[in-house]
């Protein structure tokens, strides 16, 4: 029973992290003069920022079953799949 509660809370934590990174990116959306970005510029910045954060997160998770970091095609494949699932 306790295992079921842990699995049920995991998706909530994941979606919370996504929301946190979104607000983090919005907080970083300022121009070179320190003014907050607005409109299309803000949307573009936030989208690029979230993609960059997702890739960095996926690359840090790219570890083989033996505990060693993945490399080459295996890493590229893992990161691509991870980013695709993170975007959903």
N, CA, C and O atoms as a MOPAC input file, in Angstrom:
PM7 MOZYME 1SCF
protein

 N      0.81400 1    -1.18000 1     0.00000 1
 C      0.00000 1     0.00000 1     0.00000 1
 C      0.86300 1     1.25000 1     0.00000 1
 O      0.55500 1     2.20900 1    -0.70800 1
 N      1.93800 1     1.25900 1     0.78100 1
 C      2.81300 1     2.42400 1     0.84100 1
 C      3.47500 1     2.66600 1    -0.51000 1
 O      3.72100 1     3.81000 1    -0.89000 1
 N      3.76500 1     1.58100 1    -1.23600 1
 C      4.38400 1     1.73200 1    -2.55000 1
 C      3.45000 1     2.46500 1    -3.51100 1
 O      3.90100 1     3.27900 1    -4.31700 1
 N      2.16500 1     2.18100 1    -3.42700 1
 C      1.18900 1     2.82300 1    -4.30600 1
 C      1.12900 1     4.31800 1    -4.02400 1
 O      0.95600 1     5.11200 1    -4.94900 1
 N      1.26900 1     4.71300 1    -2.77300 1
 C      1.24500 1     6.13300 1    -2.43400 1
 C      2.48300 1     6.82800 1    -2.98300 1
 O      2.39500 1     7.95900 1    -3.45900 1
 N      3.62200 1     6.17700 1    -2.92300 1
 C      4.85800 1     6.75600 1    -3.44100 1
 C      4.75800 1     6.97700 1    -4.94300 1
 O      5.16100 1     8.02700 1    -5.44200 1
 N      4.21800 1     5.98600 1    -5.67700 1
 C      4.09000 1     6.13500 1    -7.12100 1
 C      3.09400 1     7.22500 1    -7.46500 1
 O      3.28200 1     7.94500 1    -8.44600 1
 N      2.05600 1     7.35700 1    -6.69000 1
 C      1.04100 1     8.35900 1    -6.97600 1
 C      1.58500 1     9.76000 1    -6.75200 1
 O      1.18300 1    10.69300 1    -7.44700 1
 N      2.48400 1     9.92500 1    -5.80000 1
 C      3.01300 1    11.25400 1    -5.53400 1
 C      4.13400 1    11.63800 1    -6.49500 1
 O      4.43900 1    12.82200 1    -6.63700 1
 N      4.75000 1    10.66400 1    -7.15600 1
 C      5.85300 1    10.95800 1    -8.07400 1
 C      5.42100 1    11.83700 1    -9.24600 1
 O      6.12800 1    12.80000 1    -9.54300 1
 N      4.30200 1    11.56900 1    -9.93400 1
 C      3.91300 1    12.45200 1   -11.02300 1
 C      3.63400 1    13.87600 1   -10.55500 1
 O      3.91100 1    14.83100 1   -11.28200 1
 N      3.09700 1    14.02600 1    -9.37100 1
 C      2.82500 1    15.35900 1    -8.85200 1
 C      4.12800 1    16.12300 1    -8.66100 1
 O      4.20200 1    17.31700 1    -8.95200 1
 N      5.14600 1    15.44200 1    -8.17600 1
 C      6.43700 1    16.09400 1    -7.97900 1
 C      7.05000 1    16.47200 1    -9.31700 1
 O      7.66400 1    17.53200 1    -9.43900 1
 N      6.89200 1    15.62000 1   -10.31900 1
 C      7.44000 1    15.90000 1   -11.63800 1
 C      6.76800 1    17.12100 1   -12.24600 1
 O      7.44700 1    18.00000 1   -12.77700 1
 N      5.43800 1    17.18700 1   -12.17600 1
 C      4.74800 1    18.32400 1   -12.75400 1
 C      5.07100 1    19.59000 1   -11.97400 1
 O      5.08800 1    20.68000 1   -12.54700 1
 N      5.32600 1    19.46200 1   -10.68100 1
 C      5.72000 1    20.61700 1    -9.88900 1
 C      7.07100 1    21.14400 1   -10.31800 1
 O      7.28200 1    22.35600 1   -10.36000 1
 N      7.99600 1    20.24100 1   -10.64000 1
 C      9.30700 1    20.66100 1   -11.10000 1
 C      9.21800 1    21.37700 1   -12.42800 1
 O      9.95100 1    22.33800 1   -12.66200 1
 N      8.33300 1    20.92600 1   -13.30300 1
 C      8.15000 1    21.58000 1   -14.59200 1
 C      7.62100 1    22.98500 1   -14.38700 1
 O      8.07000 1    23.92200 1   -15.04800 1
 N      6.68200 1    23.13900 1   -13.48700 1
 C      6.14100 1    24.46300 1   -13.20300 1
 C      7.21500 1    25.36000 1   -12.59500 1
 O      7.27700 1    26.55400 1   -12.88600 1
 N      8.05300 1    24.77600 1   -11.75200 1
 C      9.11700 1    25.55100 1   -11.13400 1
 C     10.10400 1    26.03800 1   -12.18600 1
 O     10.53500 1    27.19000 1   -12.13700 1
 N     10.46900 1    25.18600 1   -13.13000 1
 C     11.42700 1    25.60100 1   -14.14500 1
 C     10.80500 1    26.65400 1   -15.05300 1
 O     11.50800 1    27.54200 1   -15.53500 1
 N      9.49600 1    26.57000 1   -15.29400 1
 C      8.81400 1    27.57300 1   -16.09900 1
 C      8.85700 1    28.93000 1   -15.43000 1
 O      9.14000 1    29.93400 1   -16.08300 1
 N      8.58000 1    28.97500 1   -14.13500 1
 C      8.61800 1    30.24800 1   -13.42100 1
 C     10.06000 1    30.73000 1   -13.27800 1
 O     10.31300 1    31.93500 1   -13.25100 1
 N     11.00200 1    29.79600 1   -13.18600 1
 C     12.40900 1    30.15400 1   -13.12800 1
 C     12.82400 1    30.83400 1   -14.43500 1
 O     13.53200 1    31.84100 1   -14.42500 1
 N     12.37700 1    30.27400 1   -15.54800 1
 C     12.69000 1    30.86300 1   -16.85100 1
 C     12.02900 1    32.22300 1   -17.00200 1
 O     12.62000 1    33.14500 1   -17.56300 1
 N     10.81000 1    32.34900 1   -16.50500 1
 C     10.12700 1    33.64300 1   -16.58600 1
 C     10.86100 1    34.68800 1   -15.75500 1
 O     10.92700 1    35.85400 1   -16.14300 1
 N     11.41200 1    34.28300 1   -14.62000 1
 C     12.15500 1    35.21200 1   -13.77900 1
 C     13.44100 1    35.67200 1   -14.46300 1
 O     13.90600 1    36.78900 1   -14.23800 1
 N     14.00800 1    34.80600 1   -15.29600 1
 C     15.24100 1    35.14600 1   -16.01100 1
 C     14.99100 1    35.97000 1   -17.27200 1
 O     15.93900 1    36.45500 1   -17.88900 1
 N     13.72600 1    36.13200 1   -17.66200 1
 C     13.37200 1    36.80600 1   -18.91900 1
 C     13.45900 1    38.31500 1   -18.78200 1
 O     12.44400 1    39.00000 1   -18.65900 1
 N     14.69400 1    38.82700 1   -18.80500 1
 C     14.92400 1    40.27200 1   -18.73300 1
 C     15.84300 1    40.69000 1   -19.87600 1
 O     16.67000 1    39.90000 1   -20.33300 1
 N     15.69900 1    41.92900 1   -20.33600 1
 C     16.56300 1    42.40300 1   -21.41900 1
 C     17.89900 1    42.87500 1   -20.85600 1
 O     18.14100 1    42.78000 1   -19.65200 1
 N     18.75900 1    43.37900 1   -21.72500 1
 C     20.09900 1    43.76600 1   -21.28500 1
 C     20.08500 1    44.96700 1   -20.34400 1
 O     21.07300 1    45.22500 1   -19.65700 1
 N     18.96400 1    45.71000 1   -20.30400 1
 C     18.84700 1    46.85900 1   -19.40200 1
 C     18.20600 1    46.47700 1   -18.06900 1
 O     18.03000 1    47.32700 1   -17.19600 1
 N     17.85800 1    45.20600 1   -17.91300 1
 C     17.27200 1    44.74000 1   -16.67300 1
 C     15.75600 1    44.83300 1   -16.62200 1
 O     15.14700 1    44.54200 1   -15.59200 1
 N     15.14000 1    45.24000 1   -17.73600 1
 C     13.68000 1    45.33800 1   -17.78100 1
 C     13.09800 1    43.98500 1   -18.16700 1
 O     13.69200 1    43.25700 1   -18.96200 1
 N     11.94200 1    43.64500 1   -17.61000 1
 C     11.31400 1    42.35700 1   -17.96200 1
 C     10.90100 1    42.32200 1   -19.43200 1
 O     10.40800 1    43.31100 1   -19.97500 1
 N     11.10900 1    41.16800 1   -20.06600 1
 C     10.66900 1    40.99100 1   -21.44200 1
 C      9.15000 1    40.84200 1   -21.46500 1
 O      8.54100 1    40.44900 1   -20.47000 1
 N      8.55000 1    41.15700 1   -22.60300 1
 C      7.09500 1    41.03900 1   -22.74200 1
 C      6.76700 1    40.51500 1   -24.13100 1
 O      7.58700 1    40.59900 1   -25.04500 1
 N      5.57800 1    39.98200 1   -24.28100 1
 C      5.07700 1    39.54700 1   -25.58000 1
 C      5.87200 1    38.41200 1   -26.19300 1
 O      6.26700 1    37.46300 1   -25.51500 1
 N      6.10000 1    38.53300 1   -27.50800 1
 C      6.77200 1    37.47700 1   -28.26700 1
 C      8.19900 1    37.23700 1   -27.78000 1
 O      8.66100 1    36.09500 1   -27.75600 1
 N      8.89800 1    38.29700 1   -27.39600 1
 C     10.27000 1    38.13700 1   -26.91600 1
 C     10.30400 1    37.28300 1   -25.64500 1
 O     11.17100 1    36.42400 1   -25.48600 1
 N      9.35400 1    37.52900 1   -24.74800 1
 C      9.29200 1    36.75100 1   -23.50500 1
 C      8.93600 1    35.29600 1   -23.80500 1
 O      9.54900 1    34.37700 1   -23.26200 1
 N      7.94100 1    35.09000 1   -24.67600 1
 C      7.53000 1    33.73000 1   -25.01900 1
 C      8.67800 1    32.95300 1   -25.64000 1
 O      8.89800 1    31.79000 1   -25.30200 1
 N      9.41200 1    33.58900 1   -26.54700 1
 C     10.54000 1    32.94500 1   -27.20100 1
 C     11.62600 1    32.59300 1   -26.18300 1
 O     12.17200 1    31.49000 1   -26.20600 1
 N     11.93200 1    33.53000 1   -25.29900 1
 C     12.96900 1    33.30200 1   -24.29500 1
 C     12.59200 1    32.15300 1   -23.37200 1
 O     13.41300 1    31.27600 1   -23.10400 1
 N     11.35200 1    32.15100 1   -22.88200 1
 C     10.90600 1    31.11600 1   -21.94600 1
 C     10.92400 1    29.74800 1   -22.62100 1
 O     11.33800 1    28.76200 1   -22.01100 1
 N     10.48100 1    29.68200 1   -23.86800 1
 C     10.46700 1    28.40800 1   -24.60100 1
 C     11.89100 1    27.87100 1   -24.75500 1
 O     12.13800 1    26.68900 1   -24.51500 1
 N     12.82000 1    28.72700 1   -25.15200 1
 C     14.21200 1    28.31500 1   -25.32900 1
 C     14.83000 1    27.91600 1   -23.98700 1
 O     15.57000 1    26.93500 1   -23.90900 1
 N     14.53300 1    28.66100 1   -22.95300 1
 C     15.06500 1    28.38700 1   -21.62200 1
 C     14.58700 1    27.03100 1   -21.11400 1
 O     15.38000 1    26.25500 1   -20.58100 1
 N     13.30600 1    26.74100 1   -21.27300 1
 C     12.75500 1    25.47300 1   -20.79800 1
 C     13.35200 1    24.29900 1   -21.56900 1
 O     13.61100 1    23.24300 1   -20.99200 1
 N     13.57100 1    24.48000 1   -22.87200 1
 C     14.16900 1    23.42100 1   -23.67800 1
 C     15.60600 1    23.15500 1   -23.21400 1
 O     16.02800 1    22.00300 1   -23.11100 1
 N     16.34000 1    24.21500 1   -22.93900 1
 C     17.72000 1    24.08700 1   -22.47100 1
 C     17.76900 1    23.38600 1   -21.11500 1
 O     18.61300 1    22.52000 1   -20.88500 1
 N     16.85200 1    23.76900 1   -20.21400 1
 C     16.82200 1    23.14000 1   -18.89200 1
 C     16.43700 1    21.66600 1   -18.99000 1
 O     16.97200 1    20.83200 1   -18.26000 1
 N     15.50400 1    21.34500 1   -19.89900 1
 C     15.09000 1    19.95400 1   -20.07200 1
 C     16.25300 1    19.11900 1   -20.58700 1
 O     16.47000 1    17.99700 1   -20.12900 1
 N     17.00600 1    19.66900 1   -21.54600 1
 C     18.14400 1    18.92800 1   -22.10200 1
 C     19.20500 1    18.70100 1   -21.02800 1
 O     19.76100 1    17.60700 1   -20.92700 1
 N     19.48600 1    19.71200 1   -20.23800 1
 C     20.48300 1    19.56900 1   -19.17700 1
 C     20.03900 1    18.52200 1   -18.15600 1
 O     20.84700 1    17.73100 1   -17.66900 1
 N     18.75300 1    18.53000 1   -17.84300 1
 C     18.21300 1    17.55400 1   -16.90100 1
 C     18.32500 1    16.14000 1   -17.46600 1
 O     18.70400 1    15.20700 1   -16.75900 1
 N     17.99200 1    15.99300 1   -18.74500 1
 C     18.05600 1    14.66900 1   -19.38000 1
 C     19.49400 1    14.17200 1   -19.48600 1
 O     19.75200 1    12.98500 1   -19.28500 1
 N     20.42600 1    15.05800 1   -19.79800 1
 C     21.82900 1    14.65000 1   -19.91200 1
 C     22.36500 1    14.17600 1   -18.56600 1
 O     23.18000 1    13.25500 1   -18.51300 1
 N     21.91600 1    14.79700 1   -17.48500 1
 C     22.39200 1    14.37100 1   -16.16800 1
 C     21.81800 1    13.01000 1   -15.77700 1
 O     22.39600 1    12.31200 1   -14.94400 1
 N     20.68400 1    12.62800 1   -16.37200 1
 C     20.06500 1    11.33500 1   -16.08400 1
 C     20.57300 1    10.22000 1   -16.99100 1
 O     20.21500 1     9.06100 1   -16.78600 1
 N     21.39900 1    10.53800 1   -17.99000 1
 C     21.87200 1     9.56000 1   -18.97500 1
 C     22.97400 1     8.68600 1   -18.38200 1
 O     24.16200 1     8.88700 1   -18.63700 1
 N     22.54000 1     7.71000 1   -17.58300 1
 C     23.47100 1     6.80400 1   -16.91200 1
 C     23.04900 1     5.37600 1   -17.23200 1
 O     21.86600 1     5.04100 1   -17.16600 1
 N     24.00800 1     4.54900 1   -17.57300 1
 C     23.73100 1     3.15800 1   -17.89800 1
 C     23.38000 1     2.34100 1   -16.67100 1
 O     23.47200 1     2.83000 1   -15.54500 1
 N     22.97900 1     1.10200 1   -16.88600 1
 C     22.60200 1     0.21300 1   -15.78200 1
 C     23.79200 1    -0.12800 1   -14.88700 1
 O     23.61400 1    -0.54500 1   -13.74300 1
 N     25.00200 1     0.05000 1   -15.41000 1
 C     26.20000 1    -0.21600 1   -14.61300 1
 C     26.65500 1     1.01400 1   -13.82500 1
 O     27.66200 1     0.96200 1   -13.11800 1
 N     25.91900 1     2.11400 1   -13.94400 1
 C     26.24200 1     3.32500 1   -13.19500 1
 C     27.17400 1     4.27700 1   -13.90900 1
 O     27.46300 1     5.36100 1   -13.40200 1
 N     27.65400 1     3.88400 1   -15.08800 1
 C     28.55900 1     4.75500 1   -15.84800 1
 C     27.74200 1     5.64900 1   -16.78100 1
 O     26.68500 1     5.24300 1   -17.26300 1
 N     28.22800 1     6.86200 1   -17.03400 1
 C     27.51300 1     7.75700 1   -17.94600 1
 C     27.45000 1     7.18300 1   -19.36000 1
 O     28.40500 1     6.57100 1   -19.83700 1
 N     26.31600 1     7.39000 1   -20.02000 1
 C     26.18100 1     6.95200 1   -21.41200 1
 C     27.01400 1     7.86600 1   -22.30300 1
 O     27.30700 1     9.00500 1   -21.93900 1
 N     27.39300 1     7.35700 1   -23.47300 1
 C     28.17200 1     8.14500 1   -24.41300 1
 C     27.73200 1     7.81100 1   -25.83500 1
 O     27.12900 1     6.76600 1   -26.07800 1
 N     28.03500 1     8.69100 1   -26.75500 1
 C     27.77800 1     8.43900 1   -28.17200 1
 C     26.31200 1     8.30900 1   -28.51300 1
 O     25.47400 1     9.06700 1   -28.02400 1
 N     26.00700 1     7.32200 1   -29.37200 1
 C     24.65000 1     7.12300 1   -29.87600 1
 C     23.67500 1     6.76000 1   -28.76200 1
 O     22.51200 1     7.16100 1   -28.80700 1
 N     24.13000 1     6.01100 1   -27.77000 1
 C     23.25100 1     5.63200 1   -26.66200 1
 C     22.80700 1     6.86500 1   -25.88000 1
 O     21.64100 1     6.98200 1   -25.50400 1
 N     23.74100 1     7.78100 1   -25.63700 1
 C     23.41400 1     9.01100 1   -24.91800 1
 C     22.47700 1     9.86700 1   -25.75300 1
 O     21.49000 1    10.39100 1   -25.23700 1
 N     22.77600 1    10.01700 1   -27.04100 1
 C     21.93800 1    10.83500 1   -27.92300 1
 C     20.51300 1    10.30100 1   -27.97800 1
 O     19.55200 1    11.06900 1   -27.93400 1
 N     20.38300 1     8.98500 1   -28.07600 1
 C     19.07000 1     8.35300 1   -28.12200 1
 C     18.31500 1     8.56400 1   -26.80700 1
 O     17.12700 1     8.88900 1   -26.81200 1
 N     19.01000 1     8.37600 1   -25.68600 1
 C     18.37700 1     8.55300 1   -24.38000 1
 C     17.90200 1     9.98900 1   -24.20200 1
 O     16.77300 1    10.21800 1   -23.76900 1
 N     18.75900 1    10.96400 1   -24.53400 1
 C     18.41500 1    12.37600 1   -24.36100 1
 C     17.23400 1    12.74500 1   -25.25400 1
 O     16.33700 1    13.47100 1   -24.82700 1
 N     17.23000 1    12.25400 1   -26.48100 1
 C     16.12900 1    12.55300 1   -27.40200 1
 C     14.80600 1    12.02000 1   -26.85400 1
 O     13.79500 1    12.72000 1   -26.87400 1
 N     14.81700 1    10.77400 1   -26.36500 1
 C     13.60200 1    10.17300 1   -25.81100 1
 C     13.17600 1    10.90000 1   -24.54100 1
 O     11.98800 1    11.14800 1   -24.33500 1
 N     14.11900 1    11.23600 1   -23.70600 1
 C     13.83700 1    11.92900 1   -22.45200 1
 C     13.20400 1    13.30600 1   -22.71600 1
 O     12.23800 1    13.68600 1   -22.05400 1
 N     13.75400 1    14.04600 1   -23.68200 1
 C     13.20600 1    15.36500 1   -24.01900 1
 C     11.79300 1    15.24400 1   -24.58800 1
 O     10.93700 1    16.08500 1   -24.31400 1
 N     11.55200 1    14.20600 1   -25.37400 1
 C     10.22700 1    14.01600 1   -25.95400 1
 C      9.20000 1    13.74100 1   -24.86800 1
 O      8.08400 1    14.25800 1   -24.92600 1
 N      9.56300 1    12.93700 1   -23.88100 1
 C      8.62300 1    12.64100 1   -22.79900 1
 C      8.48700 1    13.81300 1   -21.83900 1
 O      7.43300 1    13.99000 1   -21.22800 1
 N      9.54400 1    14.62000 1   -21.69600 1
 C      9.48600 1    15.77800 1   -20.80400 1
 C      8.56700 1    16.86100 1   -21.37700 1
 O      7.94700 1    17.61000 1   -20.62200 1
 N      8.47900 1    16.94300 1   -22.68600 1
 C      7.64500 1    17.94500 1   -23.32700 1
 C      6.16700 1    17.64300 1   -23.26600 1
 O      5.34800 1    18.51000 1   -23.56900 1
 N      5.80200 1    16.41800 1   -22.87600 1
 C      4.37900 1    16.03000 1   -22.84000 1
 C      3.76400 1    16.30000 1   -21.50900 1
 O      2.57900 1    16.03300 1   -21.31100 1

